[in-house]
Amino acid sequence: MSTPPGRLRSTPELPIVHGSGNVFLDLGFDPEEAANLQLRSQLAIELRHYVKAEGITQTEAAARFGVTQPRVSDLMRGKLSRFTIDALVTMLARVGRRVEVSIEPMRQAA
């Protein structure tokens, strides 16, 4: 049986392992930190999409988000450690975005 183009095939030397749905958990972070990092990532990605979709400068984004331009620069460069969930939610709210949180049991990594 052949593998379709663009699809990887599991081999003994390079087995394919299905992830947990949270890349941070799969990278070895403890479950609590992995959940926090995943949520912060999702919020930061949404803010980056907003900036790109609006076609605005970092200075304009900073004014809309209620932060400084260097903070927007950190956001655009993915420096998640510099942002709390609260700060990211506040920035989204300032541009008319509502954040909803869904709570469910974590999937176990394979």
C-alpha positions as CSV (number, residue, x, y, z in Angstrom):
1,M,0.0,0.0,0.0
2,S,1.5,3.3,-1.0
3,T,1.4,6.5,1.0
4,P,-0.5,9.4,-0.6
5,P,1.7,12.4,-1.7
6,G,2.4,14.8,1.1
7,R,1.6,12.3,3.8
8,L,4.2,10.8,6.1
9,R,4.4,7.1,6.8
10,S,5.4,5.7,10.1
11,T,8.6,3.7,10.1
12,P,10.5,1.9,12.9
13,E,13.2,4.6,12.7
14,L,10.7,7.5,12.7
15,P,7.4,6.5,14.2
16,I,4.4,8.9,13.9
17,V,3.0,9.8,17.3
18,H,-0.4,11.5,17.5
19,G,-0.4,14.5,19.8
20,S,-2.6,15.5,22.7
21,G,-4.1,18.5,21.0
22,N,-1.8,20.8,22.9
23,V,1.7,21.3,21.4
24,F,3.1,22.6,24.7
25,L,2.0,19.4,26.6
26,D,3.5,17.3,23.8
27,L,6.8,19.3,24.2
28,G,7.0,18.3,27.9
29,F,5.5,21.2,29.8
30,D,3.5,20.2,32.8
31,P,-0.2,20.1,32.2
32,E,-1.0,23.4,34.0
33,E,1.7,25.4,32.2
34,A,0.8,23.8,28.9
35,A,-2.9,24.8,29.3
36,N,-1.8,28.4,30.2
37,L,0.6,28.6,27.2
38,Q,-2.0,27.2,24.8
39,L,-4.6,29.8,25.9
40,R,-2.2,32.7,25.7
41,S,-1.1,31.5,22.3
42,Q,-4.7,31.5,21.0
43,L,-5.3,34.9,22.4
44,A,-2.1,36.4,21.0
45,I,-2.8,34.8,17.6
46,E,-6.2,36.4,17.5
47,L,-4.6,39.8,18.3
48,R,-2.0,39.4,15.5
49,H,-4.8,38.4,13.1
50,Y,-6.6,41.6,14.1
51,V,-3.6,43.8,13.4
52,K,-3.0,42.2,10.0
53,A,-6.7,42.2,8.9
54,E,-7.0,45.9,9.8
55,G,-3.8,46.7,8.0
56,I,-2.7,49.0,10.8
57,T,0.7,49.9,12.2
58,Q,1.9,48.8,15.6
59,T,1.5,52.3,16.8
60,E,-2.2,52.3,15.8
61,A,-2.7,48.9,17.2
62,A,-1.1,50.1,20.5
63,A,-3.6,53.0,20.7
64,R,-6.5,50.6,20.0
65,F,-5.3,48.0,22.5
66,G,-4.5,50.6,25.2
67,V,-0.8,49.6,25.4
68,T,2.5,50.9,24.1
69,Q,4.0,50.2,20.7
70,P,6.8,48.1,22.2
71,R,4.1,45.9,23.8
72,V,2.6,45.4,20.4
73,S,6.0,44.6,19.0
74,D,6.4,41.9,21.7
75,L,3.0,40.5,20.7
76,M,3.8,40.4,17.0
77,R,7.1,38.6,17.7
78,G,5.4,36.0,19.8
79,K,6.9,36.9,23.2
80,L,4.1,35.2,25.2
81,S,6.0,35.2,28.5
82,R,5.5,39.0,28.6
83,F,1.7,38.8,28.6
84,T,-0.8,37.5,31.1
85,I,-4.1,36.0,30.0
86,D,-5.8,39.0,31.6
87,A,-3.8,41.5,29.6
88,L,-4.5,39.6,26.3
89,V,-8.2,39.4,27.1
90,T,-8.3,43.1,27.9
91,M,-6.6,44.0,24.6
92,L,-9.1,41.9,22.7
93,A,-12.0,43.5,24.6
94,R,-10.8,47.0,23.7
95,V,-11.2,46.1,20.0
96,G,-14.6,44.6,20.4
97,R,-13.7,41.0,20.7
98,R,-15.4,38.7,23.2
99,V,-13.5,35.8,24.7
100,E,-15.2,32.6,25.7
101,V,-13.5,29.9,27.6
102,S,-14.4,26.2,27.2
103,I,-13.5,23.8,30.0
104,E,-13.3,20.1,29.2
105,P,-11.1,17.1,30.4
106,M,-7.6,17.0,28.9
107,R,-6.8,14.4,26.4
108,Q,-4.0,12.1,27.3
109,A,-0.9,12.1,25.0
110,A,-0.4,8.9,23.0
